[in-house]
Amino acid sequence: MRLALTARHLLSSGRTPAEAYAALARRTGEPERCARAVCAALDIPAGETARRLDECRDALLTPSHPRPNAEADTGELLEALGVFDVPVTLGARDRAVIDLFLAAIDAMGGIRAGHRHGLARWFTTGNLTTAYLSLAAAHPMPRTGDPARYWTVLVSAGELLTAAPCPDTRLKLALAHCRTHAARAVRP
């Protein structure tokens, strides 16, 4: 409990989760305990913390060859993998947008693992604007994708996102881009 309080203090003083992890790990030499403390300080539920750490324990939390400043590298990697992502409660509109994103991903006909990971993190943290911009910049696979469905679904998602008060200008531009591609994809 004391470690979680120290992590909360580090975070409240402006440290990133990765920096808080590194500071704690340098002091204690207990990487997993420190990662759990940072997650607790971020109010990430214990069950979710355990699941996230189980996915990366071997690669990150039991280094076979410790080296100077390895704690900072590990903290950055834990942050990049989403271990410290704070989940948000999504409303009905946000869940509907994510359902459309998942339909678009299906219509892509294949997606790189890194892109899928980034999208999953943005869904967890509620960063749907970034997820939309990322999908709008991508394209369905030429042989396995369904371009008409992909772009049509993204148009629907963009319309939901831009219906919010004061939508990001980038969303409007991306929606126009998706509409153009949707129109081209349905032409005979």
N, C-alpha and C positions, 0 to 999 in steps of 0.2 A: 504494500500500500504506500509506503514511504517513497518508493521509486516512482510510482505513478504521480505522486504529488510533485516530485522533483521534475518529472517530465512535463506536467501541467505548467509549472513555473517557467521552465525553459520555453515552452510554446507561447506563453503569455508575454514573455519578454522579447518576442519577435523571431525566435528560432523556427526554422522549418522543421517538420517532423524528422527529416533525415539528419539535420544538425542536432536535434534533441537526442535522437537515437545514438549518434556518434559520441556525443558528450557522455551519455550514460554508459555506453559500452566501454569507453576508455577507462572510466572510473571503476566499473565493476568486473569487466572481463566476462560478463554473462550476456551474450548477444540475444538469446531467445527471451530471457526475462526482461531485457531492456526494450525489445520490440513489443512485447506484451504491455509494458508500462506506457509506452508512447500511444499504443492503441487505446488503452484504458483512459489516458488523458484526453484523447480525442473522442471519447464516449462511443467507441466502436464496441458493439456487444461481444462478450467473451467467446461465444460460439462462433461468431464470424471471424474473430481474431484467430481462433484455433484453426479454422478451415484455411484461412489465408496463409498462416505460418506453416501448416502441414504441406501446402503446395510448394513451398520454397525452402524448407528446412535443410535438406541435404546440401543444396547448392550454396546457400547463403549463411546459414547460422552455425555450421560446423566446418569452418575453413581448416584445411589440412596443413596449410603453410601460412600462418599469420605473418603479416608484414606491417611496417610502419604505416599508419593512417588507414589501415584496412577498414576500420570502423566507419569512416566517412564514405568510403566506396560502398560498403554494405548498406549503409543508411540510404544512399542515393539509389541503389539498386532496389531496396525494399520499397522506396517511394515510387520508383518507376514501375514496379510490378503491381502497384495499387494496394499494397499492404496497409498503407496509412490513409487510404481514401475514405472519407467520411460519407456514408450513405445518406441520401436525402429521402424524405417521404415525397413520393410523386403523386400529383393530383390526377384526376381522370383524363384530362387533356394530355398531360405528359405521358401517361401510360398508353394512350391511343397513338401518340406520335411514335413511341418506342415500338409498338406493334407494327406500325407502318415501316419503320426502319428495318425491323426484322424481316418483313415481307420483301423489302428492297434487297436486303442481303441475300435472301433466298433467290431472288430474280437475278442476282449478279452472276450466278453460276459458279461461284468460287471466290474466296476472299483470302488474302494473305493473313497469316496468324497474327502478325503485329498490328494490322489494321483492325482485326477482330478484337484484339486485346484492348486497343485504344478505345474502340466503340463501347466495349463492356465497361471500361472505367468511366466514360462520359455518361453512360446510362446510370451507373451507380451514384455518381456525384451530381446528376441532374444537369449536366452541361450539354443540353440538347442542341444548342446553336452550333457548337463545335462539331458535334456528331453529324448534323445536317450538312454543314459546310464540307466536311470530309467525304461524306457519301456523294454530294453533288459534284465534287471534284473527281470522283472515281468513275469508272465505266464498267458495264457488265462485260463478262468474258465473251469473246467473239463466238466461240463454238458452243458453250454450255449455258450462256446467259440468255435472258429474255429482255431485250432492250425496251420494248414497248411497256412491259409491266414495270420494269425497274424505274423508268422515268415517270410513268404515270403515278406510281406509288409515291415517289419523291415529290411530285407536284402536290399530291394530297397532304403529305406531311408538311411541306412548306406553307401550304395554305393555313393549316392549323397553327403553325408557329408564328406566321405573320398576322394572325387574327388577334394576337395579344396586344395590349396597349404598348405603343412606342416600340415596335419591333426593331431589332438591329438592322441597319441598312444592308449589311452583308447578306442577311437572310433574303431580303427582297431581290438583290442581284442574283443570288443563287437560285431562287425560285424562278426568275426569268430564264436563267440558263437551263433549268430542268424542263420548263415549258417548251423551250426551243427544241431540246432533244426529244421530248415526248412527241411533239408534232412531226419531227423527222422520222421517228421510229414507227409511227403508224401509217405513214405513206406507203402505197403499194409499190 
